[in-house]
Amino acid sequence: MNCNAHNRRVEWYEKRIVVLTAALVMSMPIALQFLVVAHAGAGASDKVEQTILKLEQDWLAAVKDGKPENAAALFAENAVFTDADGTSHDKAGELNSMNKVKWETAEDSDTKVVQHGNTVIVTGNFHGEGKDDRGKNVEVSERWTDVWMKTAHNGWQIVASQSSPLKK
């Protein structure tokens, strides 16, 4: 093989290496973004999941016991709540609503936790039976979604909560 042919072949390989390296480098941000999105949709870490489930149980206990003061620290000051009837209210309204029913039973089920950085989305079902503040029987079956955010000053707090009635 003559020297010119050898040099052309080496140049051809060098160009291919440069092109392939450039393609690899350019595709890395896409691959990294995919990994970040895939991880964000994964379940919460065990520690975060246990913490959030404990806070959800604290909220449920405050509802059952009719003690809104025990739930006050769980809600961010600007939290938004949407009830199954479509009404919306703030933290004070949510705390006030906790005295409207005396629950004989109140249970959450089918609870799932998904973490996205400092935000956690929790979904579940609620079923409760009791009497309202006028003595009327109440039976509630709802599907709910709570959004928790970890803040620097107050730890994990609810920033939004929404519930929808379950069909019987």
C-alpha positions in Angstrom: 0.0 0.0 0.0 1.4 3.4 -0.9 1.9 6.1 1.6 -0.9 8.4 0.2 -3.5 5.6 0.4 -2.4 4.9 4.0 -2.7 8.5 4.9 -6.2 8.8 3.4 -7.3 5.7 5.3 -6.0 7.2 8.6 -7.7 10.5 7.9 -10.9 8.6 7.1 -10.7 6.8 10.5 -9.9 10.0 12.3 -12.9 11.8 10.8 -15.2 8.9 11.8 -13.8 9.0 15.3 -14.5 12.7 15.6 -18.0 12.4 14.2 -18.9 9.5 16.5 -17.4 11.3 19.5 -19.4 14.4 18.7 -22.6 12.3 18.3 -21.9 10.6 21.6 -21.3 13.9 23.4 -24.3 15.6 21.9 -26.6 12.7 23.0 -25.4 12.6 26.6 -27.7 15.5 27.8 -30.7 13.6 26.3 -29.7 10.4 28.1 -29.1 12.3 31.4 -32.5 14.0 31.1 -34.2 10.6 30.5 -32.5 9.2 33.6 -33.6 12.2 35.7 -37.2 12.0 34.5 -37.2 8.2 35.0 -35.9 8.6 38.6 -38.3 11.5 39.4 -41.3 9.2 38.6 -40.0 6.4 40.7 -41.4 5.8 44.2 -40.2 7.8 47.1 -37.2 6.8 49.1 -38.2 4.5 52.0 -37.3 7.2 54.6 -39.4 9.9 52.9 -42.2 7.5 52.2 -42.4 6.5 55.9 -42.2 10.1 57.0 -45.0 11.2 54.7 -47.2 8.2 55.6 -46.7 9.1 59.3 -47.7 12.7 58.6 -50.8 11.5 56.7 -51.7 9.3 59.7 -51.2 12.3 62.1 -53.7 14.3 59.9 -56.2 11.4 59.9 -55.9 11.2 63.7 -56.6 14.9 64.1 -59.7 14.5 61.9 -60.9 11.4 63.9 -60.2 13.1 67.2 -61.8 16.4 66.2 -58.5 18.2 67.1 -57.6 20.6 64.2 -54.9 22.1 66.3 -53.0 18.8 65.9 -53.0 19.2 62.2 -52.2 23.0 61.9 -48.5 22.5 61.6 -49.0 20.0 58.7 -50.4 22.7 56.4 -48.5 25.4 54.7 -49.9 28.9 55.3 -50.9 29.3 51.7 -52.1 25.7 51.2 -55.2 25.1 48.9 -57.8 22.5 49.7 -60.6 21.3 47.3 -63.3 19.2 48.8 -65.3 16.4 47.1 -68.2 18.8 46.7 -66.1 21.2 44.6 -65.6 23.9 47.3 -62.2 25.3 47.8 -60.7 26.8 50.9 -57.5 27.8 52.7 -55.7 26.5 55.7 -58.1 28.2 58.2 -61.1 26.8 56.3 -59.6 23.3 56.3 -58.9 23.4 60.1 -62.5 24.8 60.7 -64.0 22.0 58.6 -62.5 19.4 60.9 -65.1 20.2 63.6 -68.1 19.6 61.3 -68.3 15.8 61.6 -67.7 13.6 64.6 -66.3 10.5 63.0 -67.1 7.1 64.4 -64.9 5.5 61.8 -62.3 7.1 59.5 -59.8 5.1 57.5 -57.4 5.7 54.6 -56.6 2.8 52.2 -54.8 2.2 48.9 -52.2 4.9 49.7 -49.4 5.5 47.2 -46.4 7.8 47.5 -44.4 9.3 44.6 -41.5 11.7 45.2 -40.3 14.4 42.8 -37.4 16.1 44.6 -38.7 18.2 47.5 -42.3 17.4 46.5 -44.3 14.3 47.3 -47.7 13.3 45.8 -49.8 11.0 47.9 -53.0 9.3 46.7 -55.4 7.2 48.5 -59.0 6.4 49.5 -60.9 7.7 52.5 -64.0 6.1 54.0 -65.6 7.5 57.1 -68.9 7.3 59.0 -70.1 9.6 61.7 -72.5 12.4 62.5 -72.4 16.0 61.4 -72.7 19.0 63.7 -76.6 18.8 63.4 -76.7 15.1 64.4 -77.3 13.8 60.8 -75.6 10.5 59.8 -72.7 11.0 57.4 -71.0 8.4 55.2 -68.1 9.5 53.0 -66.1 7.5 50.4 -63.6 9.6 48.6 -60.4 9.4 46.5 -57.9 12.0 47.4 -54.6 13.5 46.3 -52.3 15.4 48.7 -49.2 17.4 47.6 -46.5 17.7 50.3 -43.5 20.0 49.9 -40.3 20.0 52.0 -39.5 23.5 53.1 -36.3 24.8 54.7 -38.1 26.2 57.8 -41.1 23.9 58.4 -40.1 20.5 57.0 -42.8 18.6 55.1 -46.1 20.4 54.7 -49.3 20.1 52.7 -49.4 22.7 49.9 -52.5 21.3 48.1 -55.1 18.6 48.7 -58.1 17.5 46.6 -60.7 14.9 47.0 -63.4 13.4 44.7 -66.4 11.3 45.7 -66.2 7.6 44.9 -69.3 6.1 43.3 -71.1 3.6 45.4 
